[in-house]
Amino acid sequence: ADLPPVRNVSMEEAVAFMDFRNMMANRVAFGVMLCILSPVALIMLGASAVQVGKFIMQSAAGCVGSEVDRCNVCNIGVCPKGITSQDPRVYRRLDPEKVAERLVDTFVAFDVELRKIVAPLGRSTSLPIGMSDALGINDYHAAERLKIKYVI
């Protein structure tokens, strides 16, 4: 197969094209979560959203091991940890207090790792990553507090 001809493109044309593509298509990423930084990497690569449901559920349940050596039977209702099991003997093993603690720990770890990445870039985790400059709100006080545009 022949490659299409390449022509010189100005930076303005390239940016305009990428802006057009970003407006037209949202990129939702999902798949194997190797570590807590996987969603951050996907967002930095341009994903509009990252699906982390199974990872959050497994970390809350206390599933041990990496993505490749967990049992990964969440979807068939026989989870040995009890989080997706329909069997009362199994789901009674779950301690709701420990699950809540692990869930909070997972989100705190995600926030800490995200701060390590965005702080050197001069960003904060309190504002969304990506097109935060395009955000606007019609509540003046909220706009001032969040430091985003006030839209009439």
C-alpha positions, -999 to 999 in steps of 0.1 A, spaced: 0 0 0 13 34 -9 15 61 17 -5 93 11 16 122 1 29 143 30 28 181 27 41 208 50 15 218 75 17 249 96 14 247 134 -18 266 132 -33 241 108 -22 212 129 -36 227 161 -69 236 144 -72 200 130 -65 185 165 -90 209 181 -116 198 154 -109 161 161 -111 166 198 -145 182 195 -158 155 172 -147 124 191 -145 114 227 -120 88 236 -130 64 264 -103 41 275 -108 8 294 -89 -24 298 -61 -38 320 -51 -17 349 -15 -26 357 -12 0 384 -29 31 399 -11 52 373 -27 35 343 -57 58 341 -35 89 346 -13 77 316 -44 72 295 -58 107 303 -24 122 295 -25 104 262 -58 121 253 -86 99 267 -117 119 276 -126 93 302 -112 61 317 -132 32 329 -118 19 363 -148 1 377 -134 -34 380 -101 -21 394 -119 0 420 -142 -29 429 -112 -53 432 -91 -29 453 -121 -23 476 -126 -61 480 -89 -66 488 -82 -88 458 -46 -97 459 -21 -100 431 -17 -81 398 -42 -79 370 -29 -111 354 -29 -133 385 -62 -123 401 -91 -147 398 -110 -122 376 -144 -139 380 -162 -107 391 -186 -110 362 -200 -145 369 -211 -141 405 -187 -165 422 -162 -140 436 -143 -157 465 -139 -123 482 -177 -119 482 -180 -85 465 -200 -99 434 -211 -132 449 -248 -140 452 -241 -167 478 -248 -155 513 -221 -177 528 -195 -159 506 -207 -123 506 -210 -123 544 -172 -125 545 -170 -89 534 -165 -64 562 -182 -32 550 -158 -11 572 -127 -25 557 -142 -22 522 -149 15 528 -114 21 542 -98 4 511 -120 23 488 -109 56 504 -73 45 503 -75 37 466 -88 71 457 -63 89 480 -35 69 463 -48 79 429 -49 116 439 -14 115 454 0 99 422 -19 123 400 -5 153 420 30 140 415 24 142 378 5 174 374 23 195 400 55 199 379 32 210 350 18 238 372 -16 221 375 -38 211 404 -59 181 409 -88 204 421 -94 214 384 -101 189 357 -73 178 334 -77 185 297 -98 213 284 -103 231 318 -98 264 301 -130 258 282 -150 254 315 -176 280 324 -204 284 349 -232 308 353 -228 312 391 -205 341 398 -194 330 433 -188 294 422 -167 307 392 -146 328 415 -141 300 440 -132 274 413 -112 300 393 -131 293 360 -149 315 336 -181 332 346 -207 328 318 -238 350 316 
